[in-house]
């Protein structure tokens, strides 16, 4: 028999219409199900084990803290936004509990000594081909991790004034070009998967997935330095202009990682996604004068991560 008790927790909203007229509607695989009387749709809440607060509250509290706010400030910000009553000690416990996923917590103490809260994330939007791309970079991580690559630092810092919008109207996008790329797809579960899986718990709609994962990794991961990074160049072999936006840039163990978040990564055709990532890395290498040997490419979701070395791939140049 279903439980139709009215919900007493005010922070539960319908993921379909954001309505608050919610009742309990039994359980699905031992997970509490709900029914929205406003739009007449059922849903389950993506909760965190043994947590009385929603993932959105937990994840945003950690994010506020990693943006340089104190524990008390982070609690106040999340309380004001979600109409809850979280204490600073609770925020501290969440930061400690999820420090293996949110690995930036190890760098935070060093960062707040040198940077103010409003000087950590630098962000602005580009309108390219009728779409909005929210380019962002993490200044402290960029300067700390990218010291070996001064041209990369300058490329990202100067993006706002140097990115030519006309190129993105006239030239081929990396995702639209098919190259003869042959790689052996060998997947593994790694830190990028953990970060994506955690971020997705706070995502109600599919269209939010990319932005949520990118922003979460930029702020809470120890190696992610930028997201939605524009790249453009003229490829002599293809005899055409190539452009695109890199989902995520990381610096790990001295190498630059070009990452693409792909929901359902395991179902992607490796030749197609590898072609796109290869062009990203090649373009970025061209613009920064950093050898392609310094790059790695990968695509991932919350379940699997696939990586290859672009410098080791033999490309058959064929425009799709």
Secondary structure, DSSP 4 states (H G I P E B T S, - for coil): ----PBP--TT---TTT----EEEEEEETTEEEEEETTTTEEEE----TT-SS-HHHHHHHHHHHHTT--HHHHHHHHHHHHT----HHHHHHHHHHTTTTSTTHHHHHHHHHH--GGGSEEEEEEEETTEEEEEEEEHHHHHHH-TT-HHHHHHHHTHHHH--HHHHHHSEEGGG---B------EE--HHHHHHHHHHTT--SGGGHHHHHHHHHHHH-SSEEEEEEEEEEEETTTTEEEEEEEEEEEEETTEEEEEEE-TTGGGS-HHHHHHHHHHHHHHHHHHHT--GGGEEEEEE-SS-EEEE-GGG---B----
